[in-house]
Amino acid sequence: MISRQELRFDFDTPVERRGTGSLKWDRYKGRDVIPLWVADMDFKAPPAVIEALRERVDHGVFGYTLPPGELVNVIVEMLEREHAWKADPQWLVWLPGLVTGINVACRSVGAPGDAVMTTTPVYPPFLGAPALSGRTLIAVPHRDDSARYVFDFEGMEQAESGGTRLFFLCNPQNPTGRVFTREELMRLAQICLRHGIVICSDEIHCGLVLDPDARHVSIAALDREIARQSITLLSPSKTYNLPGLGFSLAVIPDRDLRMQFRKSMEGIVPHVNAFGCIAALAAYRDCGQWRSALLDYLRANRDMVESFVAGTPGISMHHVEATYLAWIDCRALGAEDPASLFERCGVGLSNGRDFGAPGYVRLNFGCARSTLAQALDRMETAIRSHAG
């Protein structure tokens, strides 16, 4: 059933993205493949963002740009309102993208040869960034407790050999859709504090919590000691579908850590662009109703995916608490490469191998419901044909 909010904002009408230079759609150029892979929704940006960008274009001058002071205030207010985190404006460091922040964090903490720990499955840049910075990766798999994915705290303690300087946290978690609880985050933080490990927390999906009884907790907001050992990465790009505008930020409370982070950026990281700043301001300031309607729409899409998976032999998944991503276990199918199986039947999904978990696929349900329904039909056909 379509809510009154959804009627105000049209998420149901598919937007033609082929031929627009779309990374997501042009991957399958000339092929009948529905792309549900990269974390990029198919919805138009909020009307307030489009209007703000239009006004900026009409101004006509696109010189070097500083983030407007109002943007700083809006972000600080948002952190306190939504995450109970009282941040100092001086803690903000502007970035042209989240992946940039991940790699800068690697370069700014510890030294070559040190280790970086994370938990898998996880967003692929977490797995690749350490080697690019001359660091060693320690990947500790999440435990599946039969209801959801949880941290393996004992495994983390055993894997830490004294040379770990940085921990990559993804919360809400990509690709599993977990929203970690305050208790889970506190225990993780205590391990990191005990071993002198800085926490770099990717919280880019924090605006996409779908479950009413789940609440995003910024790990740096737990207490001051944890905050001093943290780098928090944020962006409006996922919640408001603005990834192509290249705007992100790091929140770094500790002065020395912040200075080291900035030093690692020097000469290689460009300033954020004018359109990214304008879009971020409009998104955070003016798009609350659009976001609320989006969450209603995504919940229904999530329920549709979960119902399909529950009724389809050979695949399974846990409940998605946040994000617009479904992490699907296909190991029972017996397919050597499930992503290729689905692609051959016209659905492009992310390969679990890239997240450190072969045998899984990640499905992006941030699309028109009619598109999702067609994709699920094709997935069912693929599974039936594979079963023979």
matplotlib code that plots the C-alpha trace (Angstrom):
import matplotlib.pyplot as plt

x = [0.0, 1.4, 1.7, 0.5, 4.2, 5.2, 2.5, 4.2, 7.5, 7.5, 9.6, 7.5, 8.2, 11.5, 14.0, 15.9, 19.6, 21.0, 23.2, 23.8, 27.3, 25.9, 28.4, 25.6, 23.6, 26.4, 28.2, 25.7, 25.5, 23.7, 22.6, 19.2, 20.5, 18.8, 21.6, 21.1, 24.7, 26.6, 25.1, 23.5, 19.7, 17.7, 15.6, 15.9, 17.5, 15.1, 13.4, 15.0, 18.4, 17.6, 16.3, 19.4, 21.7, 19.6, 20.0, 23.8, 24.0, 22.1, 24.7, 27.1, 30.5, 32.1, 35.3, 37.2, 34.7, 34.6, 31.9, 29.4, 29.2, 25.6, 26.6, 28.9, 26.1, 23.6, 25.9, 26.7, 23.0, 22.2, 24.8, 23.3, 19.7, 20.0, 23.0, 23.1, 26.7, 27.8, 30.5, 32.8, 32.8, 36.6, 36.4, 35.1, 37.4, 35.9, 36.5, 35.6, 34.4, 34.1, 36.7, 39.2, 38.6, 39.2, 42.5, 43.6, 42.8, 45.1, 47.9, 47.4, 47.4, 50.5, 53.3, 54.0, 54.1, 51.4, 48.1, 44.6, 41.8, 38.2, 35.4, 34.0, 31.9, 32.5, 32.6, 35.5, 37.6, 38.1, 39.9, 42.0, 43.0, 45.6, 47.8, 47.7, 49.2, 51.8, 49.7, 48.7, 45.1, 43.6, 40.1, 38.0, 34.7, 31.4, 29.7, 26.3, 24.2, 21.3, 19.4, 21.9, 25.6, 27.5, 31.1, 33.5, 35.1, 37.2, 38.4, 39.4, 41.4, 43.2, 44.0, 45.5, 49.2, 50.4, 50.9, 47.3, 46.9, 43.6, 40.2, 37.7, 34.1, 31.1, 27.9, 25.2, 27.0, 27.5, 26.6, 24.7, 22.4, 23.1, 22.7, 25.0, 23.7, 25.2, 26.4, 28.1, 29.9, 31.0, 32.6, 34.3, 35.5, 36.9, 39.0, 40.4, 41.1, 42.9, 45.2, 45.7, 43.8, 42.2, 38.6, 37.7, 33.9, 32.2, 28.7, 27.6, 24.4, 23.3, 20.4, 18.9, 17.8, 14.6, 13.5, 11.5, 13.1, 16.7, 18.7, 22.0, 24.7, 27.9, 30.7, 32.5, 29.4, 29.8, 32.3, 35.1, 37.9, 36.5, 36.0, 39.6, 40.6, 38.1, 37.7, 34.0, 33.2, 29.9, 28.1, 24.7, 25.4, 23.6, 20.6, 19.8, 21.3, 24.1, 27.2, 28.1, 28.5, 31.6, 30.9, 31.9, 33.5, 35.4, 34.7, 37.9, 37.8, 41.4, 43.6, 46.8, 44.9, 43.1, 46.3, 47.9, 44.8, 45.0, 48.8, 48.1, 45.7, 48.2, 48.9, 46.7, 43.2, 41.2, 38.8, 35.1, 33.3, 30.6, 27.8, 28.6, 28.5, 25.2, 23.6, 24.8, 23.4, 20.0, 19.8, 20.6, 18.6, 15.5, 14.8, 13.5, 10.1, 11.6, 13.9, 10.9, 9.0, 12.1, 12.4, 8.7, 9.4, 12.6, 10.9, 8.3, 11.0, 13.0, 9.9, 9.4, 13.0, 12.8, 9.5, 11.0, 14.1, 12.2, 10.0, 12.8, 14.8, 18.5, 18.9, 18.6, 19.2, 18.9, 16.6, 17.9, 17.8, 19.3, 20.6, 18.9, 21.2, 20.2, 23.0, 21.9, 23.5, 23.5, 25.8, 23.0, 22.5, 25.7, 26.6, 30.3, 29.6, 26.1, 26.6, 27.3, 24.3, 22.0, 23.7, 23.1, 19.4, 19.4, 20.1, 23.4, 24.3, 27.5, 29.7, 30.1, 33.7, 34.6, 33.3, 35.3, 32.5, 32.3, 28.9, 26.9, 25.5, 24.5, 21.3, 20.5, 16.7, 16.9, 14.9, 11.3, 9.2, 8.3, 12.0, 12.6, 9.7, 11.0, 14.5, 13.2, 11.3, 14.5, 16.3, 13.6, 14.1, 17.8, 17.4, 14.9, 17.1, 20.1, 18.2, 17.4]
y = [0.0, 3.4, 5.9, 9.5, 10.6, 8.4, 10.1, 13.5, 12.1, 9.8, 6.7, 4.4, 5.9, 4.4, 7.0, 6.2, 6.1, 4.3, 6.6, 9.1, 7.9, 5.9, 3.5, 1.3, 1.0, 1.3, -1.7, -3.8, -1.5, -3.2, -6.1, -6.9, -6.9, -5.1, -3.6, -4.0, -4.0, -0.8, 1.2, 3.9, 4.3, 4.9, 7.7, 11.3, 13.5, 15.4, 18.3, 20.8, 19.6, 19.9, 23.4, 24.5, 23.1, 24.9, 28.2, 27.7, 27.0, 30.2, 32.1, 31.0, 31.4, 28.1, 29.2, 27.5, 26.9, 26.9, 25.0, 27.6, 28.4, 27.4, 23.9, 23.5, 24.6, 22.2, 19.2, 20.0, 20.4, 17.1, 15.2, 16.4, 15.9, 12.5, 11.0, 12.8, 13.8, 17.3, 18.0, 21.0, 22.6, 22.4, 18.6, 18.6, 17.8, 18.0, 15.2, 14.6, 11.1, 8.3, 6.0, 8.9, 9.1, 5.4, 5.6, 8.8, 7.2, 4.3, 6.7, 8.9, 6.2, 4.2, 3.4, 1.1, -2.5, -1.9, -3.8, -2.7, -4.8, -5.1, -7.6, -9.4, -9.4, -5.7, -2.9, -3.8, -0.6, -1.6, -4.7, -2.9, 0.3, -1.3, -2.7, 0.6, 2.3, -0.4, -1.8, -5.4, -6.4, -8.5, -9.7, -11.2, -12.8, -11.9, -14.7, -15.7, -16.4, -17.7, -14.5, -11.9, -11.1, -10.2, -9.3, -12.2, -10.4, -13.4, -13.7, -10.1, -10.5, -13.6, -11.9, -8.8, -9.4, -6.0, -4.4, -3.3, 0.5, 1.0, -0.7, -0.2, -0.2, -0.1, 0.9, 0.6, -2.4, -2.8, -5.4, -7.1, -4.3, -4.5, -1.6, -2.4, -1.8, 0.4, -2.6, -4.2, -0.9, -0.3, -3.8, -3.2, 0.2, -1.3, -3.7, -0.9, 1.3, -1.5, -2.1, 1.5, 1.1, 4.0, 3.4, 4.6, 4.3, 4.5, 5.7, 6.7, 4.7, 6.2, 8.0, 4.8, 2.9, 1.0, -0.6, 1.6, -0.1, 0.2, 3.3, 4.3, 5.0, 6.8, 5.0, 8.3, 9.5, 6.8, 8.8, 11.2, 8.7, 6.7, 9.9, 10.9, 7.6, 7.9, 9.1, 9.1, 9.3, 10.7, 11.8, 12.6, 10.6, 7.4, 8.8, 11.4, 9.7, 12.2, 10.0, 11.6, 15.0, 14.0, 15.3, 13.7, 14.6, 13.2, 14.1, 13.9, 15.1, 14.6, 17.6, 15.6, 12.9, 15.5, 17.3, 14.0, 13.2, 16.6, 16.2, 12.9, 14.7, 17.4, 17.6, 14.6, 15.2, 17.9, 20.3, 19.4, 21.1, 23.8, 21.5, 18.9, 21.6, 23.1, 19.7, 18.6, 21.8, 21.4, 17.7, 18.0, 21.2, 20.8, 17.2, 15.6, 14.8, 13.3, 11.1, 9.9, 9.0, 7.2, 5.1, 4.1, 3.0, 1.2, -0.7, -2.1, -3.0, -4.7, -6.7, -7.7, -9.0, -10.8, -12.5, -13.6, -15.1, -16.8, -18.5, -19.6, -22.8, -22.5, -18.9, -17.3, -14.0, -12.2, -9.3, -5.9, -3.4, -0.5, 0.4, -0.5, -3.6, -7.3, -9.8, -13.1, -16.5, -18.6, -21.4, -24.0, -23.5, -25.2, -22.6, -21.9, -18.3, -17.2, -13.6, -14.9, -17.3, -14.4, -12.1, -14.7, -14.5, -10.7, -9.4, -7.8, -8.2, -7.6, -10.6, -11.6, -12.6, -8.8, -8.4, -11.3, -13.9, -16.1, -17.8, -14.6, -11.8, -8.3, -6.9, -3.2, -2.7, 1.1, 1.2, 1.4, -1.5, -2.6, -2.8, -4.9, -7.2, -7.9, -8.6, -11.0, -12.9, -13.2, -14.5, -17.1, -18.2, -18.5, -20.6, -22.9, -23.4, -24.1, -26.7, -28.3]
z = [0.0, -1.0, 1.8, 1.5, 1.8, -1.1, -3.3, -2.8, -4.1, -7.1, -6.5, -8.6, -12.1, -13.4, -14.5, -17.8, -16.9, -19.9, -22.0, -19.2, -18.3, -15.4, -13.9, -12.7, -15.9, -18.6, -17.1, -19.1, -22.1, -25.0, -22.9, -21.3, -17.7, -14.8, -12.7, -8.9, -8.0, -7.0, -4.1, -6.2, -6.1, -9.3, -7.8, -8.7, -6.0, -3.7, -5.3, -2.9, -3.9, -7.6, -7.1, -5.1, -7.8, -10.5, -8.6, -8.4, -12.1, -12.8, -10.9, -13.6, -11.8, -10.6, -9.0, -6.1, -3.4, 0.4, 2.2, 3.3, 7.0, 7.1, 6.0, 9.0, 11.4, 9.7, 10.0, 13.7, 14.4, 12.6, 14.6, 17.8, 16.8, 15.2, 17.0, 20.3, 19.5, 20.3, 17.8, 17.5, 14.0, 14.1, 14.0, 10.4, 7.6, 4.0, 1.5, -2.1, -1.3, 1.3, -0.4, -0.2, 3.5, 4.0, 2.2, 3.9, 7.3, 6.4, 5.6, 8.6, 11.3, 12.2, 9.7, 6.8, 8.0, 10.7, 10.5, 9.8, 11.1, 9.8, 9.8, 6.8, 4.7, 4.2, 1.7, -0.7, -0.3, 3.3, 2.1, -0.6, 1.2, 3.7, 0.9, -1.0, 2.1, 2.8, 5.7, 6.4, 6.4, 9.2, 8.3, 11.1, 9.8, 11.4, 13.3, 12.0, 15.1, 12.9, 13.2, 12.3, 11.8, 15.0, 15.9, 16.8, 19.7, 20.7, 17.1, 17.1, 20.4, 19.0, 15.6, 17.3, 17.6, 18.8, 15.5, 14.7, 14.6, 12.9, 12.9, 10.0, 11.2, 8.9, 10.7, 9.4, 8.0, 4.2, 2.9, 5.8, 6.8, 10.5, 12.8, 15.7, 19.2, 21.8, 23.7, 20.7, 19.9, 23.5, 23.6, 20.3, 21.5, 24.7, 22.7, 20.5, 23.5, 25.3, 22.3, 21.3, 18.0, 16.2, 15.0, 11.5, 11.3, 8.0, 8.9, 5.4, 5.6, 9.0, 7.5, 6.1, 9.2, 8.2, 11.4, 13.8, 16.9, 15.6, 16.2, 14.7, 17.3, 16.3, 18.1, 18.7, 20.6, 23.3, 25.4, 25.1, 25.4, 22.4, 20.5, 20.9, 19.2, 16.3, 12.7, 11.6, 7.9, 6.8, 3.6, 2.3, -0.8, 0.1, 1.9, -0.7, -3.8, -4.5, -5.0, -8.3, -6.7, -4.6, -1.1, 2.1, 5.5, 8.4, 12.0, 14.0, 17.6, 18.5, 17.3, 16.7, 14.8, 12.8, 11.9, 10.8, 8.7, 7.0, 6.4, 4.7, 2.3, 1.3, -2.4, -3.4, -2.2, -4.1, -2.4, -2.5, -5.4, -5.4, -6.4, -3.7, -1.0, -2.3, -2.6, 0.9, 2.5, 0.8, 1.6, 5.3, 5.8, 3.5, 2.7, 5.9, 4.4, 1.2, 3.3, 5.4, 2.2, 0.8, 4.0, 3.6, 0.0, 0.8, 3.7, 1.3, -1.2, 1.5, 2.6, -1.0, -1.3, 2.1, 1.1, -2.2, -0.6, 2.2, -0.4, -2.8, -2.1, -2.3, -1.1, 2.3, 4.0, 7.4, 8.0, 6.7, 9.5, 7.4, 4.0, 0.7, 0.3, 0.7, 1.5, 0.0, 0.8, -2.4, -1.2, -1.1, -4.8, -5.5, -8.2, -8.6, -9.2, -8.3, -9.5, -13.0, -12.8, -12.2, -14.7, -17.5, -16.7, -16.8, -13.3, -12.3, -8.7, -6.7, -6.2, -2.6, -3.3, -3.5, 0.0, 1.3, 1.1, -2.0, -2.5, -1.6, -3.7, -2.8, -4.2, -4.3, -3.9, -4.2, -7.4, -8.7, -7.4, -10.9, -11.7, -8.6, -9.3, -12.8, -11.4, -8.8, -11.5, -13.4, -10.4, -9.8, -13.5, -13.0, -9.9, -11.5, -14.6, -12.5, -10.5, -13.8]

ax = plt.figure().add_subplot(projection="3d")
ax.plot(x, y, z, "-o")
ax.set_aspect("equal")
plt.show()
